[in-house]
């Protein structure tokens, strides 16, 4: 907030109309209100407060000048600006004025009006500007909205009454910070600080998450690569050194992988050779089985052939050759291995001889086992 112009009339010790041009006084940045006691220094400060907030109870009795001419209207006009724009507030205190008819006085209620100025050219022009409010209640509410400071905050910061500066310095830090925040509009810094704090917290959480993932991966790699425990990883860990160690471990792991692949290739070749050998063994076993079956069938065929020859010779028993052949067949079958073929052939011959009844069966043939 910045004050541009203050005009007061019949206020306090100032009986006439007086004007303070703050723009001219603040050209060098600072100015001093100086004068003997009772000269009206505090009245100027009170007038600024009155223009914005009205009279305090302790000021009402001395706000209206007792030195002003009868009928002189007391008022205070203040032009100020802030981020919302430039405004003029005109306020009159409650006062007595002579009656228009007869003798005596009549009480006049206080008034307040607020104007919005559109240019600095309107600062010194009385009543110039766009009317905003025309009643004391509306003006008070509009001022609070524009200034964003209560009367107490205003008198503790912008204007400090005499003897109140020490009180402001000794107020609790939280209350003083709240007042200064409202005065200087430091909400943006508090908001920025809070946002930075939130961003820092989020960044720490992301960092911890990344460090956790890095620790997990590095620990696994370290144990696989070196068999030792991984050194502690913190935000200050020398990542370049860690990356170099990781490269060394990766190279060693690559060499072990190559060796494992070669071993796997050799094992695969061995497995293929073993499979081929097993296949050859199976073929050999199959061939041996087939040979055994063929030999068995050959023996059976030999036995059946012998039996057939005996039967054929039997038809010629009248000849010595037939008897000899039959005797040889019976002898062969009696002494042949006890295979199924031998038993079958023997049974067939025995049945044929019994059927014809022309040749007695020898004792050792008669007692031979049958199937």
Secondary structure, 3 states (H helix, E strand, C coil): CEEEEEEEEEECCEEEEEEEEHHHHHHHCCCCCCCCCCCCHHHHHHHHHHHHHCCCHHHHHHHECCCCCCCCCCEEEEEEEECCEEEEEEEECCEEEECCCCCCEEEECCEEEEEEECCHHHCCCCCCCEEEECCHHHHHHHHHHHHCCCHHHHHHHCCCCCCCHHHHHCCCHHHHHHHHHHHHCCHHHHHHHHHHHHHHHHHHHHHHHHHHHHHHHHHHHHHHHHCCCCCCCCCCCCHHHHHHHHHHHHHHHHHHHHHHHHHHHHHHHHHHHHHHHHHHHHHHHHHHHHHHHHHHHHHHHHHHHHHHHHHHHHCCCCCHHHHHHHHHHHHHHHHCCCCHHHHHHHHHHHHHHHHHCCCCCCHHHHCCCCC
